[in-house]
């Protein structure tokens, strides 16, 4: 059961870089390096956005105080 799935991904999935490079007329090595750098860049951007949102939420919690009742106005 695993062999047909593995064969399908090997046949259709692993040659993406080479087919893309052939279509663009570039070296396969350059296309693979571009995908590797792009994956590192997007991981870094996502982590930076996560830290920024965490900082803003912590700041909001420090500034905003929740009132316990209507009579605290």
C-alpha positions as CSV (number, residue, x, y, z in Angstrom):
1,X,0.0,0.0,0.0
2,X,2.9,2.4,0.7
3,X,4.8,1.6,-2.4
4,X,2.3,3.0,-4.9
5,X,2.0,6.2,-2.9
6,X,5.8,6.5,-2.7
7,X,6.1,5.8,-6.4
8,X,3.5,8.4,-7.3
9,X,5.4,11.1,-5.2
10,X,8.7,10.1,-6.6
11,X,7.4,10.3,-10.2
12,X,5.4,13.5,-9.9
13,X,6.8,15.4,-6.9
14,X,10.6,15.1,-7.0
15,X,11.1,16.5,-10.5
16,X,9.4,19.8,-9.8
17,X,12.7,21.7,-9.7
18,X,14.1,20.2,-12.8
19,X,11.0,20.7,-14.8
20,X,10.7,24.3,-13.6
21,X,14.4,24.9,-14.4
22,X,13.9,23.4,-17.9
23,X,11.0,25.7,-18.6
24,X,12.8,28.8,-17.4
25,X,16.1,27.8,-19.0
26,X,18.0,27.9,-15.7
27,X,20.3,25.5,-13.9
28,X,18.5,23.0,-11.6
29,X,20.9,23.9,-8.8
30,X,19.9,27.5,-8.9
31,X,16.2,26.7,-8.7
32,X,16.7,24.4,-5.7
33,X,18.8,27.0,-3.9
34,X,16.1,29.6,-4.5
35,X,13.4,27.3,-3.0
36,X,15.7,26.6,0.0
37,X,16.3,30.3,0.6
38,X,12.7,31.1,0.2
39,X,11.6,28.5,2.7
40,X,14.1,29.9,5.3
41,X,12.9,33.5,4.5
42,X,9.3,32.7,5.0
43,X,9.9,30.8,8.2
44,X,11.8,33.9,9.5
45,X,9.0,36.2,8.5
46,X,6.3,34.0,10.1
47,X,8.3,33.8,13.3
48,X,8.8,37.6,13.4
49,X,5.0,38.2,12.8
50,X,4.3,35.7,15.6
51,X,6.6,37.6,18.0
52,X,5.2,41.0,17.1
53,X,1.6,39.8,17.7
54,X,2.6,38.3,21.0
55,X,4.2,41.6,22.0
56,X,1.1,43.6,21.1
57,X,-1.2,41.2,22.9
58,X,1.0,41.4,26.1
59,X,1.0,45.2,25.8
60,X,-2.8,45.3,25.4
61,X,-3.2,43.2,28.5
62,X,-0.9,45.5,30.5
63,X,-2.7,48.7,29.3
64,X,-6.3,47.6,29.3
65,X,-7.8,46.8,32.6
66,X,-11.1,44.9,32.7
67,X,-13.8,46.4,34.8
68,X,-15.5,43.9,37.1
69,X,-18.9,45.6,37.2
70,X,-21.0,48.4,35.7
71,X,-20.7,50.4,38.9
72,X,-16.9,50.9,38.5
73,X,-17.4,53.7,36.0
